[in-house]
Amino acid sequence: MSIAEAASPDAERLEQFVFRAVDEVGATLNAALVVMGDRLGLYRALAGAGALTAAELAARTGTAERYVREWLNAQAAGGYVAYHAADGRYSLPPEQTVALTDEHSPAYLPGFFQIALGSVLDSPRITDAVRSGDGVGWHEHNHDVHDGCERFFRPSYNAHLIGSWLPALDGVVEQLERGARVADVGCGHGASTILMAQAFPRSTFVGSDYHAASIDVARVRARTEGVEDRVSFEVAPAGAYSGGDYDLVTMFDCLHDMGDPVGAARHVRATLAPQGTWMVVEPAAGDRVEDNLNPIGRAYYGFSTLLCTPASLSQYVGLALGAQAGPALIERVITDAGFDHVRRAAQTPFHLVFEARP
Ligand SMILES: C[S@@+](CC[C@H](N)C(=O)[O-])C[C@H]1O[C@@H](n2cnc3c(N)ncnc32)[C@H](O)[C@@H]1O
């Protein structure tokens, strides 16, 4: 067989690939449709309502029937909504009801779609950056990236942070129960900070992030949740947040976004109490590219191309670890900054949790 013959496409495999792409184009458009359904209250109106016609759903949500009918058909074709052909009605199956309307469930999805759609909307800017090599900062993105980020991560933190991640760290829960000083660095809208503050009323928390608009939201959240007496927020880069002698420093899904993660890690080392702990939560990944060639790795490499890598490249040093850096690289950042002890304390399909000690 010649090289030309060996390289010629197989017609059947080509057809399969094209059909797979049809599904993916539908999925790409569905990101906008899910955000629309979430924003207009369409899923919430369907939840537990039995089977509705498009006109009934439109009337319940104050929307236009013709659009709602088209949206419902797209949702039914994708398996998000069930269509009852006998009477032309639509319903939301129980599993979809949880995933699309229950923001307390770890399976809650609208935030995932919101950050994905926000990232896609900003992609022309990233396309230019790929040409120039310039970075694009977290603060330069549209609000759906910031809001979607909070809504995407919060269900995981609700499910794991208090019940399993903190208990996996040596002696940390006992310290928090007695009353500890905690710095939550790169805290975004403060979801993790507030959750910890609610669970440990004797401890005090300082959340920080370089993005001023995120810190404004975090302050509002702390007031709404009634924890502002023990939680403060400041605008500060990870390499220069205030205070010291912290019993616990946390970083949730942000170390790899930083331009100078080793510099940030050195600041953590300098601001920790001698017996203090640094908890680092990073996206789940293996060390080798081939370990990450799966649906979760695909989503994270996508976010990494559109959000994380440009964010890091926009900052001093621009190390650009990427969202799929993997445990070996993360542990190297930690030890390069002078931490003698680091171990992987917990993991979920989406997250790795590291414990570091001086
Ligand atoms: C993916 S978001 C995670 C936010 C939050 N920790 C959460 O879990 O919801 C990454 C955060 O890192 C912040 N960030 C990036 N580089 C930073 C730096 N050098 N110093 C402080 N914050 C930084 C961004 O502003 C953003 O809020």
The ligand as a MOL file (V3000), in Angstrom:
LIG
                    3D

  0  0  0     0  0            999 V3000
M  V30 BEGIN CTAB
M  V30 COUNTS 27 29 0 0 0
M  V30 BEGIN ATOM
M  V30 1 C -11.9820 30.4540 37.6980 0
M  V30 2 S -12.1280 31.8320 38.7480 0 CHG=1
M  V30 3 C -12.4260 31.0690 40.3440 0
M  V30 4 C -13.0460 32.0190 41.3200 0
M  V30 5 C -13.3870 31.4330 42.6780 0
M  V30 6 N -12.2240 30.9730 43.4030 0
M  V30 7 C -14.3880 30.2990 42.5480 0
M  V30 8 O -14.0120 29.1490 42.7830 0
M  V30 9 O -15.5730 30.5650 42.2330 0 CHG=-1
M  V30 10 C -10.4540 32.3940 38.8970 0
M  V30 11 C -10.2980 33.6040 39.7790 0
M  V30 12 O -8.9070 33.8890 39.9380 0
M  V30 13 C -8.7630 35.2810 39.9720 0
M  V30 14 N -7.3530 35.5990 39.6830 0
M  V30 15 C -6.6640 35.3530 38.5580 0
M  V30 16 N -5.4080 35.7780 38.6840 0
M  V30 17 C -5.2880 36.3040 39.9250 0
M  V30 18 C -4.2190 36.8930 40.6510 0
M  V30 19 N -3.0060 37.0060 40.1370 0
M  V30 20 N -4.4570 37.3180 41.9100 0
M  V30 21 C -5.6940 37.1840 42.4580 0
M  V30 22 N -6.7440 36.6470 41.8200 0
M  V30 23 C -6.5370 36.1870 40.5690 0
M  V30 24 C -9.7470 35.7880 38.9390 0
M  V30 25 O -10.0270 37.1440 39.0760 0
M  V30 26 C -10.9330 34.8710 39.1980 0
M  V30 27 O -11.8050 35.4270 40.1650 0
M  V30 END ATOM
M  V30 BEGIN BOND
M  V30 1 1 1 2
M  V30 2 1 2 3
M  V30 3 1 2 10
M  V30 4 1 3 4
M  V30 5 1 4 5
M  V30 6 1 5 6
M  V30 7 1 5 7
M  V30 8 2 7 8
M  V30 9 1 7 9
M  V30 10 1 10 11
M  V30 11 1 11 12
M  V30 12 1 11 26
M  V30 13 1 12 13
M  V30 14 1 13 14
M  V30 15 1 13 24
M  V30 16 1 14 15
M  V30 17 1 14 23
M  V30 18 2 15 16
M  V30 19 1 16 17
M  V30 20 1 17 18
M  V30 21 2 17 23
M  V30 22 1 18 19
M  V30 23 2 18 20
M  V30 24 1 20 21
M  V30 25 2 21 22
M  V30 26 1 22 23
M  V30 27 1 24 25
M  V30 28 1 24 26
M  V30 29 1 26 27
M  V30 END BOND
M  V30 END CTAB
M  END
